[in-house]
Amino acid sequence: METIDVRGLRMRYGATDVLHDVSFTTGSGEVLALLGPNGAGKTTTIEILEGFRIRSAGTVAVLGVDPARGDEVWRAKLGVVLQSWRDHGKWRVRELLAHLGRYYADPWDADELIELVGLSDRADHKIKTLSGGQRRRLDVAIGIVGRPELLFLDEPTTGFDPVARHAFHALVRRLATELHTTILLTTHDLDEASKLADRILILADGRVLASGTPDELTRQIAGRDEVRWRVGGTPYVELTGESTAFARELFTRYGEAVSDLEVRRARLEDAYLALVGGDR
Ligand SMILES: Nc1ncnc2c1ncn2[C@@H]1O[C@H](COP(=O)(O)OP(=O)(O)OP(=O)(O)O)[C@@H](O)[C@H]1O
């Protein structure tokens, strides 16, 4: 059974379709990233899968259940990261996580979880005293307190500093690899998507434009590396799929006259821009 199975998903608000015909699946322990410009339909998709929005058409199964009819037992298997804990400002970090854990059969130990998300030095602090990034880490901790089979992360690292981001990436990989948690995340950070995701789905205007591993997308769509160099002070640039052979040829031909050689590998960003347009 697929963890998520979406076929022909449509969503209409009033007279406007914001999801046209979205289909995809994820297997157990897979990290799938939804990428796409503002308004592409990423949050709408996630909220339908979480059971917070009712779709207009199509079939959706999440852990074998239609989210529109998901019960409490089903919901307890999902990790949902909300930003709705602001009103618990007077609670302390450990206290809130221990409290929420009691709703689940096999929750994380609060201290282990706090350590996992890197909030150990804030365990006894009140939530209202946390910084923005620390609150996001707490949001993630709350999302995984029940050891979910499937975790939804909607732009999880917004507002993280580079160290927190790095730690968070390690956490996501650990959840997927060691605990076999399936993870569906949205992000605007292409570097994050290529590091974290086993598979990427590019969504624009409510349609799936492409999907594949980060490498597949980069190779299929962007394809070529950029080679820059100078000969006798004159700059040159060439796009090639064979950058190593090209560089070798340059040296064979021009020898020591070649300077400032740079090879920029095709990146996911190139593929993304080629697909969704660079002028947005
Ligand atoms: N409740 C609503 N009523 C009407 N239109 C809505 C509603 N919620 C979302 N939309 C529209 O649906 C489209 C998709 O929005 P959605 O939030 O899913 O995009 P997104 O890909 O998550 O964007 P972002 O990257 O900006 O977060 C947008 O055009 C948005 O204006």
The ligand as an ORCA input file, in Angstrom:
! r2SCAN-3c Opt
* xyz 0 1
  N      -9.728     29.611      1.088
  C      -9.416     29.989     -0.152
  N     -10.331     30.589     -0.946
  C     -10.033     30.955     -2.196
  N      -8.833     30.778     -2.773
  C      -7.887     30.188     -2.041
  C      -8.115     29.760     -0.703
  N      -6.987     29.197     -0.230
  C      -6.080     29.274     -1.229
  N      -6.609     29.860     -2.320
  C      -5.945     30.092     -3.619
  O      -5.451     28.839     -4.058
  C      -4.212     29.000     -4.757
  C      -3.203     28.036     -4.176
  O      -2.859     28.465     -2.869
  P      -1.857     27.660     -1.932
  O      -1.808     28.347     -0.608
  O      -2.209     26.216     -1.943
  O      -0.481     27.873     -2.706
  P       1.000     27.550     -2.261
  O       1.601     26.773     -3.384
  O       1.022     26.916     -0.920
  O       1.634     28.990     -2.224
  P       2.783     29.663     -1.304
  O       4.076     29.181     -1.863
  O       2.582     31.107     -1.570
  O       2.546     29.258      0.120
  C      -3.850     30.471     -4.636
  O      -4.177     31.102     -5.838
  C      -4.710     30.967     -3.508
  O      -5.035     32.321     -3.702
*
